[in-house]
């Protein structure tokens, strides 16, 4: 069913504050916004409380969002599906969100390679059985429930993504999967969730989908999740500039009156150091190792983006 806008004005909402441009605009109720953006009502309310993403107008307890807000929420949802914690992107401008989305929209897999996916949950298994084979994904493992998954790990082949159906979204279930399969990305499909549990899962950068979800949504989210965390040694993990390259660029940066080149070189150098630090913790810390694997991958991605910016600014393109 097509989303229907509720046309209202500030006067209609009986608000005391008025402006000169009260000509009216299309406003959408929270349920319609949830359908348009793919963000569950519970999550919209949690984001409002936690991050100040307030609707454009209110009429009592009824929330109304503007068209611009809906478009911004779609961008936040897309980046959240890529694994960006909402807390790290909620303050970004629309232009910055667009830039991040552009950097993420790349082929999820190389030609001839399919993402290996594991499914946990009866509804997911039934839904998968109704689908045709995909050229980009392969269902490599299936479990009827969490108990079956936890008891069947010895023979499990490495998986790129694990999609779990949870009747009630609980962070401890997600944590169990993370501990058993630290190299796999997780997508949580839930039927019920409290705002606090939803926030906990999102803070870990784990995409969530509210059930019922379409197979296309699940597959798209899996592909987006799989592209986000490159393993060590992949293109996103490699340096484009050696230390010698950065020194040479910094020396020549004296001609840049804006100081932007020197700032970029300094930021890249700091990320080089932090990438080494996070990689060391990931390899040696038995408690925080899994978390720092993701931190290290994100640091490498951030470094790559800054290196591309340095290339655009200076015209220098090198490979370390």
N, C-alpha and C positions, 0 to 999 in steps of 0.2 A: 504494500500500500504506500503510495507516495506521501511524503511528509507534507503536512499542511501547516502553513505559518499562521500564527495568531497575530493579527494586526491590531496593535494597541498603541496608545500614546501615553505620555507621562500623565496627562490629565485623566485618562481612563483609569489609570492605576491609583488614582486618588493620592498621589504623592504631593507633599507640600512644595517641593522644589520644582520650578518650571524654568524653561529656557526659551530662547527666541526661535529655536528650530524644532519645535514640537510638532513637526509635520507628520510624525508617525513612522515607524519602521517595522519590518518583519521581525517578530519575536517568537521563539519556539519554547514550548514547555519541555521540562526535563526529560519526559519519556520520549518525546520526538527527537530531542538531541541525542539521547542514548541510541536510538535507531539510526540516526544519520551519521554519528561519529563512530559507532561500534564500542563505545565506552559504557559500561553498565551504570545504571542509576546509582547504585551503591558507591561505585568508584567516583562518579561525579561529585557526590556529596562529600566523600572523603577528601577529594582534592580541594574542595571548597574550604573545608575546615582546616586542613593541614597546610595548604599552600596559597590560600587566599584567592582561588579561582572563582570569584563570585559571579553570579549571573548579572545580566545587564539591569534587570528589574525584578521586583518582587511584588506580589499581590497577596498579602497574608503569608501563608506558607508555600504558595505556588511560585516556582522559579521560572523566569523567562530569560532565554539567552538570545543574543543578537546573532545575525548571520556571520559577522566577523568572528565572534567568539566560537561559533560552530566550526569554522574553517581552522581556527587556531587549535581547537581541541582535536581535530582530525590529524593535524601535524604532530601534536604531542602523542597521540595514540600510535601513530606510525613509528615514531622514534622509540616509544616504549616497547613496541613489538620487536624492534631491532635489538632491544636489551638495554637501552639507556634508562637508568633510574630517573623517575620523574623529578626528583629533587635536583638533578643535575641539568635539567633542561627547562624547568618551569619559568625561570627568570629570563630566558633568552628572548630576543626580539624575533619578530616574524622572519626577518631577513636571515638571522642566524639559524633559525629552525630550517628554513629552506636550504641553507648551505649544508647543514648536517644531513638533511634528507638526500640532497644531490650526491653527497659523498658516499652514502650508503647504497644508493641505487645502482648496483653493479651486478653482473651475473653471479648468482649464488654458488654455482659450481662450474668447474671446467667441463668442456664438451666431453661427453662420454662418461661422466661421473654422476652418480646419483647419491643424494643425501640418504644416509642410513637412519631410519627412524624406528623407535620402539614405542609401542602403545600400551598403556595401562588403563583398564576400565572397560566394563561390558558395553556401554553405549558407543565407545570409540571403536570397539571391535565390530559391532554390528554395522556402524556407519561405514567403516573401511571395507567391509565385505560387499557393500553395494557400489563400490567405485571401480572404474576401469584402471588398468595399470598406468602409472605416470612415468614420463621420461625423465623427471627431475628427482623424484623421491622413490625410495624402496622401503617397504615395511619389513624390517629385518627381525623383529621380535615382538611378541604379543603376550600380555599377561591379563588375566581376568580381573585382578584387583591388586592392591598394594601388598597383601599377604603373599600372593603368588610371586610377585616381583622380588620381594625381599628374600624369599626362600630359594630363588632360582638364579643365582648370580655366578656360579662357578663356570657354567658353559656359555655365558653371555658374551657375544662378540662385541667389539667396540661400536658404540652408537654415536652418531653426530647429534641427534636430538631425541629426547624422550618426552612424549606427550602423555600427561597423566590426567585422568578424570577423577576429580575429588567431589563427592557429594557435598562436603563442607570443606572450604579452603582453610587448611591449617599449615602454618609455617613448618611445623615439625615433620609433616609428611614430605614437603619439599626438601627439607634438610636431610631426611633419610635417603632420598634419591641422590642428592648431591654427594653424600658420603660414600655411597655404593658405586656411583658412576661419576667421579669428579671431572672427567673429560667431556661429558655430555652436556649439551644445553638442555634446559627444561622449559616446557610450556605447561602451565597449569590451566586445565579446563574445569571450572567449578559450577556448582548449582546454587550454593548458598555461601555467603561470606560476610563476616563482620568488617566494618571499616578498618579496624585495627589490624586484623589479619591480612586484609588486602594491602594495606600500607606496608606491612612487614615484607610481604612477598615482592611488592614492587620495588622496595628499597634495595632488594638484592639484584635488581635488573632482570627479573624473570617475567616474561610476557604472560598475561592471563587472558582467558576467553570465557565468557559466560555461556553456559549451556542453556538451550541448544545452540550449537555452533555448526556452521556449514563445513563440509570437508574442504572446500576451497579456502575458507578462512584459516583452517588448521594447517593446510599445506603451505599457504603463503607465509604464515607466521613461522613455520618450521624452516622454510627457505631463508627468511630474513634472519632468524636466529642463528642458523648455521654459518652464514657469511660473516657474522659479527666477530667471532673469536678465532683469529688465525693462530695456528700452532707456531711454535718457535721455528725459525728457518724459513717461513713463508715470506712472500713479498712484503706484507704489512709489518713483519717483524725485523726486516733488514734495514740498515741505515743507508740513506742515499748519499750522505756526506761523511767522509772520514774526519777525524780530528784535524788533520792537516788542511783539509778543504775548508773547514770552519774557521781555522786560524787565518787562512789566506783571505777569505771573504771578510772577516772582521777587520783585517788590516786595511783592506780597500774601502771599508765602510765609512772612512773619514770623509769621503766625498758625498755621502748621503746626509744632507742637511736635516732631514726629518728624524734621523736616528732610528728609523724603523728597521734597517738592516741589522744594526748592532743589537737591538732588542730581540729580533728573531733568532740571531745566532746564540744569544744568551739563553733564551728559552729552550732552544734545541739542545744546547749543552746540558742544561738542567734536566731535561727529559732523558737524555742519554744516561746520566748518572742515576736517575730514579728508575729507569728501566733495568739497569744492572742490579740495583738494590732490590727491586721487587722480584726479579728473577731468582736471586739468591735466596730470598725468603721462601719463595714458592718451592725451591728445591730442597730446603733444609728444615723448614718448620712443619712439623707433623700436625699441628693444630690449625694453623692459618694457611697452610700450603695451597689448598684449593682456591681460597679467596684471593690469594696473591697471584695465582696463575691468571685470573681474570683481570686483576689490577695491572699486571705486566702487559697483557694483551692490549688493554685500553691505553696504556702509556705508549705502546708502540704505534697504535693507530693515531693517537694525538700527535706523536712525533712526525709521522708521515704527513699529516695534514700541514704542520708547520714547515716541513721541508718543501712541500709543494708551494707553499706561500713564499718561501725564500727564493725558490726557482723563478716564480712569477715576478718577484720584485727585482731580482738581480740579473736574471737571464742565465744564471749558472746552473747547469744540470749535470750532476755527477753521481756516481755510484760508489759507495764505500767499498 
